[in-house]
Each structure stands twice: as structure tokens, then as C-alpha cells.
Amino acid sequence: MKLTVEANLADPDEFYAMLIEAHRDLSDEQSQLLNAKLILLLANHVGDPEVLRQALDAAREGIA
Amino acid sequence: MGVFQNPVFEYVRSPDQDAPAPVRHAVAVVGAGPVGLAAAIDLAQHGLPTVLLDDDSTVSVGSRSVCYAKRTLEILDRLGCGERVARRGVGWNAGRVYFQDIQVYSFTLMPEPGNRRPAFVNLQQYYLEEILLEQARATGKVDLRWKSRVVDLRQDGPGVALRIETPDGAYGIVCDWVVVCDGARSPLRQMMGLECRGEVIRDRFLIADVLMDADYPVERWFWFDPPFHPNHSALLHRQADNVWRIDLQLGWDADPDEERRPERVVPRLRQMLGDREFELLWVGVYSFACRRMERFRHGRVLFAGDAAHQMSPFGARGTNSGIQDADNLGWKLAMVASGMAPVELLDSYSDERVAAADENLLHAARSTEFITPKSRMSRTFRDAVLLLARSYPFARRMVNSGRLSVPAVLRDSALNTADADLFAGPMTPGAPAADAPVVVNGELRWLLECLGNRFNGMYFAHGMSVLPGEVAAGIASLTLDRIPVETRVVVEPGNPIELPPGVMKLEDYEDLAAQRYDAGPGTFYLLRPDQHVCTRWRAFDAQRARQAVLRATCNEPGRSD
């Protein structure tokens, strides 16, 4: 399967607000932990290792 | 119940020391640990005498390696001492993982019944070595020399010259082959200027043997960040004689000399064990590396066990993989030494066991990253997994406290003959043969103990009332080959089929053999002397079996000698 990179969220602004809201009042360390848990939950939901690999590659692109 | 006292074996002067010239031997094995002893016994069973050299004069000091996997026990069965190890030790199949004070994961390693051996037997290394020593002596072909340190090794064409230092002077011997099993620091490897490449893990662990009367179940218990040892991991294992193994992570900054002082150790253990009475028997502080040699054969010198590869102890892959090295090497070296196979067969030892080491190292590296995360982010993800594991089953499967030793499947080995027919299940060419209960002459036995340590065939004749004439003739002809194949015939219980003299009939009690080998009437399996599957067909053809034996011994026509 191919990683979906076309717009797929019905309301992108709402999701963005949810994401920022989830991190409210957290220290950097706590936020990191939240992000890690979120990634693991979503990765399990996706399941397909090929899609996950593409997502990891896309995320890494342009960083180092 | 007594506390184990290390025996001191007497140094005995060898007649070789008084010989006018270096005496020639077929094989020298260096290092009388579990791997060296297993190698020497295996070679002896193949008729090859060995000189077994060890620089010390006792068995393991402290329990050291503890967990012996099912496959190791099956190899020890083949070497004639599996039963003694299983009886002396403590069998177990299950484990639990805790995060803080909550159980986040539990596992059963062998849900299937109908196996002679459990997933693991725990036994102190000194007891394993004592049993192996007894077995080595019983062969009458192992010349054990204590207090004999190899100080020089020279390899020049037809042999290997060893210089051996003893309490009463040095002497030399010349060997056709040398098997090096002298441990992680391997003085011989260093003497030969050979590297063992990989990674040294920046962490330290306290390891202790504790004598106590405890009624915990016989399981592997592992804690991440337990209340009694915050921010670190802990492991508890039962061994024989009410001795318990405790392993506590200390971190890289811990001072090893300070940490092994009893005044320091006992309070740490007291935190874990509470008011329970215990006696501290042995303590050590270790760190480890994950690395291997590039190849395990260097001319006439073969490396096995920790000398060839080292890894994290979490997963019990050290001694277990070392014993599998010995298992893989024994028959090959015996065949090469007796001229039955060309030296290339020994390259397959290196190829097969390097592949196995890589598999073990991969698992070791992954569990090490989980137990000792190398970066802050790695630590964050590890903690995230543990937090999620308390509530979500998917995360429990990511918890990695060591993936426990399973035998290597030699899938890509050049010695295999690829499947020509369709089969399901795990018994692919290269897999270690599965066990199953069988009835022989009215007696309940085990499939693996009915195989020898030579090439074996298994012909499945379920539902057949007579063995087809060409099959009977083919089976008989294979026993007369230069490299003979002895075939067992497997039938359903009570089948009165008449077999030619000398052919063993195995009644497939509970139909587990047919199931595990996905076999139907007429299926034929060819097994190597180390009981790995060489190849298989849906129908028997002696000529094809013969070809497969030639391939499995590097004797195919057209190969250079």
C-alpha cells in the first residue's frame, strides 16, 4: 500500500487544534512522551510496514 | 542441601611432554567450557579423538550461563547427557514482564505438548560442565589436560603447531585441526591477530546467585523500573538447589569494584527480596558487547562460541548458540578429518553459523536498545511502549526484555537441496528436526532419540500395509553407500507393516510426527547428522537422496577437492 499524502482530514484546522490542545500545560519531556505514545498508537492502527516505512522516510526528509 | 564447591582437577603430566619431537594429534580443542566440551564429545562420538586443553583446573566459578533452550537440550540428548541436564535443572516455559509494579506482559514459549524437552532448563553452568565432563570422560576419546595454556599457535600448511605452558614447563604438539572455544576474550583469537567487530554496550549489570527458600513459580521474571530498583531493569530466575539468579542493571557510571562488595550488594538485594532470608553465594559485575568475527574458519583453526561471537545475555543466546556451533561443526570436522568430505565442508560451518550469529546479534541488539536505550528519544519511546502496555495488548508485544533463544533455521545453506514439492509448516530444508512422541517395539520414545548422529532418512508410510519393493530396495541400498543413510519408517499406531531387517519402525503416537513434518504416505525426509533437515520429497527416490547427501557434504561431482 502507498502512504496517503493527499488531503485526507475532513477538517484539518480542527485536528491541528486538537493536537496543540493535547499538549497544553505539558513540559517538553511530557510532550515528548505524549508524542511517542501517539506515534505508537497510530503506527499500530496503520499496521502496514511498507506504509510506515514511507511515512518514516517522508518525515526524515530534509532533516539530516 | 550443600552449597556448590568448585572441584580442583589435578594437573597430570602428559607423555607428550617427554616426547623427543612434538606429538601429532588429529584435533585439539582449546577451552573446556560448555562449547569446547560439547565439541569434544561430538567429535568423540564420530570416532575422532581430541586433546582438550584448558588453562584452569575447575568448572565455571559462579553460575554464569543459566538457561539452556530446548534445541540445546536436544543436542545434549544426541551427545548422551540431555536427560542428566534436564533432571538436574529446573524446566520452565513461561515468563512475565513488569513495568513498575504492574505486569505488562506474560508469555508461554511452548504451548504445544508432545515434546520431550521444555522450552528451557535452568541450571548453573558449573553443573552443566560437570555433566559434560563426565560424558567426555565416558567416551574414552577425550584427552583432558588441565592447567595447560596455549601460548603460541603457528599454522603452516599441513598442521597447526601449538605451544602449551603447564605447571612443569612448556611443550609443543602438532594438530591437524584446532577448535578454539576459549571464550569472549579469546587469547587464541588475539594471538592470531583476528578481530571480533561490533559494539561494546555502555551499561553494567550486577549478577548474583542467592540461596533462598522461595515459592515463586519457575518462570522468568523481568522488571522495568521496579519500585525496588528504580530507573533500572531487574531479572529473576530459578536455578537448581534453591539457588536464584538475580540480575540488576546498574548503568554505565557504576563502579564495578565498588558494586561487587557484599556491603553494597546485600542492601540492594534486600530491597528486592524484602524480609526473606537469603544467602549471597556469588556476585559479579559485567558489561557486554554485541560482535562477531568476520568468519569462523581460518585455515585449520575453527572458532566457536563466545570466542567467535558475543551478545547480550538477555535472550540466553550465548551458550545456546555456542552449543549449536559445536553441533554444526562436529560431524563436518569428523568427515573432513576422515577424508569423507573435502575441506570446503568446513567453510559451510562458518557460513551457516555466521548467519545464525547475525540472527542472534540482531535480536540481541534490539533487546539491548530496549533495555539500555542509547538516546533520550529511544528512552522516551521505550517508556511510551511500557506505559501503553499497561492498557493495550498491541504494545505488550513491543515490550522487549530479550527475545529468547530459538534455533537457527539454516535456510540459505548451500548444503540444502531446495524443495521440489509443496510442503506447509516449519520443517523447511535447514530447519532443526522437530520432535514427536513415537512408539518403538511397544515402548513410548521420542523421534529425535531414534535418529542417530549420521545421515538419517524418515519415510512416512501411514496407511501402507507393505513397503513398496523399490522403496525397500532403495532404503537398503542407501545404507551401503560410502556415506550411508539409515532410514526410519514412520507409520500410524498399530500398523503391522513388515520392514526389512535393521529398519526401525516408529509408530506415530498422536499423529504429531506426520503433522509437524506435513507428511503424507510416501513422504521422505533426509536429515543431516546434526538433525537439521537436508531436503524432503513427497515420494522416495534413492538416487535423489544420494545426490542430496553429496551436496550436503560438498562431495558433488565437479567441485574441487
Interface residues (C-beta under 8 A of the other chain):
Chain A: E29 Q32 L33 A36 K37 I39 L40 L41 N44
Chain B: R376 M377 T380 F381 D383 A384 V385 L387 L388 Y392 F394 A395 M398
